[in-house]
Structures are given as structure tokens and as C-alpha cells.
């Protein structure tokens, strides 16, 4: 177990290669999203709209998102609150359905499937939620919470065998079998998140969607949970879609990173390269907000402006009202993801036209 007071590695730290990992990354995508789009109707009630003469209003939370997650890797989505990353997480596990696009898991399209049609694949993908207390039934003891997926998928027969499996899962997340007889309110936030992880592992999944799994925890507890997740990935060969707004955490956890802004991906690349040499002005702005003692006394450009209203997004590039490199083309023409010489994907006219200052 890692030091209880350890913290996530600094942004410029090299990935840990000291352990032989069971989660060796393959070239075969386990998860693929293509043209993923989700729109919500946020209109006022019909009578109110008629009285005020207002049209229906729609919020496009996710716009034409493409990405692949290879088996054994951690792919992270990062961005400011409201950028659509949590909506992507819910679309991937089927909690919401896309209006357009495909979500493929192990080569099978999940989009548009009914609950019954999803059942054969449901065991293989699970989700860890942001709030470890709200996601646990307060009326159930921990043993019953963790055993529920085992019973639901009929993985083990007999109460004695199920209890033994629950004890094993609790031990795997650094809790004890005696903790299974307690209720969720008897645990700290970090312990509750460990219980959530144990429940997610109960169905023996291949793929976990982790939606801000440490944002509600203290920094030292965050480090413990993150180290636990990396250990479990090595031990069990898990694949993660990791959602976070904390770039230090993302740097520590990720093999590849996708940066989202106003529902769309603006940069996708290898984690080490992206943090060392970001291309997109928005990615640079996010990285500049990370506390770094080595940058003491160095002048930094603070983030400019506010996130635009997603109901009426700006024309052209959505980031242009906040971008120091914006020109007329940026205000009228939306950029598309294009590959850079380094191999990452960037949606930016300034990058395409080589107008950026060296980072």
C-alpha cells in the first residue's frame, strides 16, 4: 500500500515503469466513440413559451465526439465544469442515449440498445460515481451492497461462497471482512469510495468509467484512492475512462488525454507529450492553472473570460471569445481535429497556421 500521505505525481513526472503491469496496453480499441452527440431540450413549459412568444431551446452537451480507448489503458477527459465530460461518461455506460453517433464496446454498438439488449454486456462495464455516499444505499449494509452485482449476474451460487467473495473484494480495496457488516454512514469519504470500487469490481468488469472519483476527497485520501486504482489496474488488467477537472490527477493517472471545451474535443494526445508541450490555447490555459512551486515568480497569463452559454454558443471556434490568438477565420469557421507532427489531434486554426508562441 502506498504511503497514506503521498500525493499524485507532479505534472512533469515520468510515468511509473517500475512495476510489471498486467494491464499492458494493446493496439485493439476496447471502446470507440464516433460522432457522439447528445442534445437536451431545456425549453420552458409550453404555456410559458406561448405567453412569452419564445421558441424551444436546446442545449448541445456533447458535439460530434470521437475517441478510442485501447484495452489496458487509461484515457482521461478533462475540462472546465459544464464541458460535457460527465455526459460522455453516462453515454458510454448507457445511462443516457446519444441523439447521434455510435458507442462501440468490444466491437458491439451500444447506442440505442434497450435495457434487455444491454444485459449481456452490462457486467463487463461498470461506473464509479463522484459522490461515494449518494451512490450507496444508506439502508443496506456494505456486504449486501457489494454482493448485489454478484447476485444480479448470477456469478456465484450460495450465500457462503458469495460472502467469501465479498470478503475478498473488501480485502482487495484495503478494507476488512468485518466492514461488510456496517452501514455506509459509518465510514469516511475515502472508505466509502473504496466500497464503491469494490462494488464495481464485483461483476468482474473489463472497463470502468470513473466520473470524478476523488473530487470529493481530501488530498491525502485522493492519493490513496488513486494509487489503489492504479494497483488494481495492474493486477486485474482493467481499462479506465477517467473523468476529472484536476489536471494534476489526470497527469498521474493517464496514458492518453482528451481535452473538452463546450461539448467538443479540442485536443487529444499522449499524456506525457500533452502536458510537456500542449498545442491548443485552451489546453495551455488549463495547464497554467496547476500550482507548481518551480514556477514561483514567473508571470502567467490568467484565464480570460467565462465559458459561453451552451444554449447559444459562439460562431466559428467556440473558444475564440477567450483566445489570445483569435482572428477573423476563428470567428466564422469551426476548426476540425487535425493531426500534428507529434501525433496528437488538435482543433485550432492557429495551430494549423503555425501562429502560436512556443510554450
N, C-alpha and C positions, 0 to 999 in steps of 0.2 A: 504494500500500500504506500502511496506517495505521502510525503510529509504533509501533515494536516495544514500547515501554514504556507505551503507552496502556492505560487501564483502562476497564471498562464504565462507561457514564454513570451518575451518581448517580440515586437513585430518583426524585427530584423534577425530573429534567432533562426538557426537552421533546423529543419525537421529532425526529430529524434530517429536515428537509424541504428540505435544500439540494440534494439530488440528484433528478433526474428518474428516477422508478422505472419499470422495465419491469414490475415486479410490482404493477401497480395492482390494488387490491382491488375485486372485483366483488361484486354482491349475490347471485350464484348460489353456493350451497354446493357445494364440490367434494367434501367429506367430511361425512357426517352419521352420528351415533351416536344410537340411540333405544332406551331401556330396556336398555342394555348391562349384562349381568350375568355374572359368572364366579365359580364356586364350586369349591373344591378339596377332595377327600377327604383329610383328614390323619389318618385313623384309624390306630391301632396295628394290627399284624398280627392276623389272625383268632384265632389260638390265644391270643395275649396278651390280647385282649379277652374271650375266653371265660373264661380263668382269673381275670381281674380283674372280670368282670361289667360291662364298660364298653360303652356304645353306640358307634356310629360317630360320628365327629366331622367337621364340615365347616367350612371357612373361606371366608367370602364375601369375596373380594378386591375385587370390583367390584359395586356395588349400584345398579342402575337409573340408569345414567349417560346423560344426554342432552347433546349439544353439536353445533354446526355449525362447519365451517371453510370460510370463503369463499376462492375462488381468489385467490391472490396475497397472502394474509395469513399472519401468524404467530400461531397460537393456542397458548398455553402452559398446561401443567398443573403446578401447584406444590403442595407439601405435605410433611409430615414423611416420613421413611423408613417404608415399610410402609403408606402410604395408598392404594396401588393404582395409582399413575400409570404405572409401568412395565408393569404388567399391561395397562392400557388400550393402551399403545403396541404391545404384542405382539398384542393382539386386532385392532387396526386393520390391521396388516400381514399378519395371517393366521398368525403363528407359534403362536398358540393360538386355540381356538374358543370363542365365548361359550356359556353354558348357555341364555341367553335374550337377546332383543333383536336389533337389526339394525345392521349397519355398511354404509353406502352410500358407494361411491366413483363419482363421475361418474354418479350415478343408479342404479348396479347394486349389489345386495345381495351383500356378500362373505361374510356369515355362513353357515357350513355348507358352503361350497364345497370340493370336493376339490382336490388339488394340480393335477390336469389342468384342472379348471374355472377355477382361478385363473391359469393360464398366460397367457391373453390380456391380463390386467390387471397381471401381476406387473412388467412392465417399467416401468409408469407410476408405481409407488410403491416407494420404497426406504427403507432404515433405516441410520442412523449410530449405532453402539453406543457404550456408555460407555467400555469398555476398548479403546483403539486397538491394543493389542498382541495381546490374546486374540482379537480379531475378524479378524486377518490370519494367513494360513497361513505359519508360520515357515519352511517348506521351499520356498516359492515365491519367486522374485524379484518385485519390485514390478511389473514390466512384465506378467508373467503374471497377477498378482492383478487388476490394473486391466482387462486385456484379457478376463478371464473373462466378465463380463456381455455384452461385445460379441459374443463367440463364441456364448454361450448363446442369445442372442436373434437371432443371425444379422443383426446390424445392418450389418456391413461385410464384404466379401469380400476375401481376400488378405492375407498377412502384412504386406506393406509398408504397405498402407492402414491396417491395424489398428495397427501400430507408430506411424504418423503420428498417429493419433487418440489413442493413449496419451500421446505426447509433448505433444499439445495439452492434454490433461486435466491432466498434471503441471504444465505452464506455468500453467494456469488456477488451480491451488491454490498457486502461487508456489514450485514445485519445478522441477527441470530434467529434460530427457530422459535425461541420464546417471544420474539417480537411479533410473531404471527398471531398471537392471542390478544394483541392490543388493538385499539381503535386509532384511526388516523390522527385525531386531535392530540394524542399522547406523544407525538413525535415532533421534532424540529422540522424546519423547512427543508433542510438538506436530507434528512432521513426520509421525509415524505417523497422527495424526488427519487430517492433510491427505491422506494416501494413502487413508484410509477415505472421505473426502469425494469424492476423485477416482473411487474405485471406485463409489460410489453414483451419481455423475453419468454414469458410463459408459453406462448404459442409457437416458440422456436422459429421466429421470423428470419428472413434474409435481409430485409430492408427496413430501416427505421427512419421516420420523419421526426425530427427534433425541432419543435417550434419554440424558440427562446427558452430552452430547458433550464438555464441558470440565471435568467434576468431577475428573478425574484429572490435570489440568494445573496448572502454576504460574500465578499470577495474570496476569503479563505475557503469557504464552503464551495464556492464556484469551482475553485481549483481542484478540490477533492472529487467533485462530481465529474468534471471534465477528464481528469486522469482516469477515473473509473470507466468512463465511456471509451476512452482510447484503449484501455486494457481489455475491455470486453470485445471491442472490435478486433483486436489482435487475436484474442482467444477463440472467438466464435466466427470470424470471417464475415462480420457484418458490413453492410453498406449504409451510409448515412446521407440523408438530405438534412443539412443543418441550417436553421434559420436564426439570424441574430442581427442586432444593430451594433453590437460591440465588436469592433474590428480587431482588438487585441485577442479576444476569444476566437474569432474567426481565423486569425493567423495561426493560432496554436493548434486548431482542430483540422484545418482544411488541406486537401490535396489540390482542389480547384475551387475558384470563387466566381460567382456571378453577382454583378452589382446592378441593382434595380433602381429605377427612378420613374415615378409616376406610372407604374404598371408595366414598364418595359425594361428589358435588359439593355444596359448601355456599355458594359464591358464584361467579358468572360475570359478567364485565363488561369494559368498555373499560379497557385497561391504565392510561392516564393517570388516569381517574376512580377506578379501584380503589385505586391507590397513594396518591392525594391524599385520598380520603375513603372508606376501607373501611367496610363495614357489619357484616359478621359478626364476632363476638368472636374467632373463631379467626384470621381474616384480620388483624385488628388485632394479635393476639399475634405472628403471623409477621412483620409489618412492623416491630414494635417491636424485633425481634431484629437488624435490619440496622444495622451500625455507621454512625453519622452524626456527624461532628465538630461539626455545628451544634447537636446535642442534648447536648453536653458539659455536665454539671452538672444536667441535667434528670432528675427522678426518673421511672423507668419501672417498670412492673409486670412482674416476671419471669414466664415461662411457668409455669403451675401444673400439677402432676401429671404423670402418664405417659400415653402412648397406651394405651387399654384393650385387653384381649385380643380380637383379632378373632374368635376361635372362640366367645366368649361376650360379644358386645357389650352395652353398657348398653341398657336400655329407653328408649323415647322418643327424644329427641335424643341422638345418640352423644357429643356434645361436653359434655353437661350436667355430668358429674363435674368438669370443669375450668373451667366457665364461671362468671364472677362474677355473671352476670345470670340464672342458672337459677332457675326457680320450679317449682311442682308440675306445671304443664302440660308443661314441658320434660322432666320425668322420666317422663311417661306417654304423651305423644303425639309421634310423629316429625313434624317440620316438612317441608313440601314447598317446592320452589323457587317463589318468587313474585316478580313484577316490582316494582321500586321506582320512585318518581317519576323517578329519574335514568336508568332504563332497564336497570339491571343486575338479575340474578336472585340472590336470597338465600333460603336455607332457615334461618330463625331466627324463633322466636316473639317474642323480644324486639324484633326489628326490626319485625315485624308489629304489635306492640302499642305501638311507639314508647317503649320502656323504656330505650334505650341513651343513655349520656352522649355528648355531642358529641366527635368525635375531633379 
